[in-house]
Amino acid sequence: MKNNTIKAVIICRVSSKEQEDTGYSLDAQEKLLTEYAVKNNFNVVKVYKISESASGKQARKKFNEILQFIKKNKVNLILAEKIDRLTRNLKDASIINDWVYEEKNNEVHFVKENFIVSQNTRAHENLVWDMKVAIARFYTNNLSEEVRKGQKEKLAQGGLPQKPPTGYKTIGDKGHKIHIIEEETAPHIKKMFELYATGNYSLTGLEDEMYKIGLRSRNGKKILQSRIYELLQDPFYYGKMRWKGQIYPAIHEPLISKDLFEKAQSILKRRGKTHLSTKHNSLFKSKIFCDGCGGVLSWELQKEKWYGHCNNHLKSRHCPKKTYVRQDKVEEQIMPVFLNIAPKNEAVLKWIESIILEENAEQIKERETEIQRLNGLLLKIRKEKDKYFEATINKEVPREFCERKIAECKIEESALESTLDKVVNKSDDYQELRVIIHDLAFKASQIYNKAEVDEKRLLFSQLFTNFTQNAYEIKPNYNLACKYLLEWIPKLNDSYEQQKTLAGQVFNTENSPKYKSLLGR
């Protein structure tokens, strides 16, 4: 066949990184096949390159695309390097064989094996063709089995057998790769969870906000809300990993707490994938639930005033308590809470802060003792890990045993490091949190009166989990911080007034030991 009117397509394929690194690269295949075509005066009308696409659906789609092109353009010749570059299963081999027998001039040339499949192929050559297809199929099945074994072992060692999600990167040599936090994007991912957990953002709003902050995908593009939805559900961020629907323990460093992750899941579950539109930004959107049916209140603007009601359209679940409530009437019922949680004046606020600082000194001492204990345990486990590394190098004991013990040491080491980080940061963070809570309570009314809608919603998230509507009555459901303030602040304010009356002087920090217990724990 030496006629340049014969049309040909070139098919190059690699199915693993190892093949690209050991001489089977796409470029090497294309060069070989192009030279062969030129030598034989074949007219190459298209070159197909299939790179690392061993996934069934993609491979099948590409294979069908090639056949459609061949038939549509009346191509009579397929050029491939070897049989396993073209097909690795009996079904595709059968389709190729059928194509060969459709037209008299249809042929497949396997250049490196110097093998041609055509209608003139002799019986013993057809047997070779069938055998090589079977061998290629065995190779594919064996490769898949080895991949699954490798993935299983990786999971057993606490590692994720694929690329980590945004916020992490992979380091280390082949066979010893680990996932660590990526300093550039990790803070943005953490912020994404924190913002969403406030309940003030839809997926669309979060997409825009994260883009403004600077979050980008690995190729530098905007992360779309569909991808954000997936990231918010990924347990990898709190220290676990999901593989084929199962959750596994992991050794990588968590980016967020499990509590923050669960809070985000609660909001996702409540809203579903398609969130409420941000076009109408009502103050209590997704914040109030009907006491009668449990449905979230929908809000609509009528004559420049917002009205809310439970939006339950199902006849089987018709709400007997459905009531339209006006937004400003809801605010009137919430405002007294701000007054009840606020220290009476700056003198009381400063006194509270001084007690918090005094108590923190005792906590720091306890923390230092715990840090010493954890550092001792870490030193011990690291020495044990180094011992097994040395045993591996010196071949003193079986390699598999050492690798298993090293993996166990790494898991324990990671757990100790995580605990140590929490102990190191906990005390100061807790002290700062207590100060912030009281300062926020003191300024809550002032903040609310000057705030925009989004800022007011953010303030709600710091004090309330949600609200319940019963006709025109609105009942706040408080978070732990607000419960604490409602319990202790009125007592502190009363004590302040009593002290002023009895002593005739301003309440100050010298009196703090006497009233220290009023702060609670």
Secondary structure as UniProt FT lines:
FT   TURN            4..5
FT   STRAND          7..14
FT   HELIX           17..21
FT   TURN            22..23
FT   HELIX           26..39
FT   TURN            40..41
FT   STRAND          43..51
FT   HELIX           56..72
FT   TURN            73..74
FT   STRAND          77..80
FT   HELIX           83..86
FT   HELIX           90..100
FT   TURN            101..102
FT   TURN            104..105
FT   STRAND          107..110
FT   TURN            111..114
FT   STRAND          115..117
FT   TURN            119..120
FT   HELIX           123..156
FT   TURN            157..158
FT   TURN            166..167
FT   STRAND          168..171
FT   TURN            174..175
FT   STRAND          178..181
FT   TURN            183..185
FT   HELIX           186..197
FT   TURN            198..199
FT   HELIX           203..213
FT   TURN            218..219
FT   HELIX           225..232
FT   HELIX           235..238
FT   STRAND          240..243
FT   TURN            244..245
FT   STRAND          246..249
FT   HELIX           258..271
FT   TURN            283..287
FT   STRAND          288..290
FT   TURN            291..293
FT   STRAND          296..302
FT   TURN            303..304
FT   STRAND          305..310
FT   HELIX           315..317
FT   TURN            320..321
FT   STRAND          325..326
FT   HELIX           327..340
FT   HELIX           346..394
FT   HELIX           399..450
FT   HELIX           453..463
FT   STRAND          464..470
FT   TURN            471..472
FT   STRAND          473..478
FT   HELIX           480..503
FT   HELIX           509..511
FT   HELIX           512..515
FT   HELIX           516..519
//
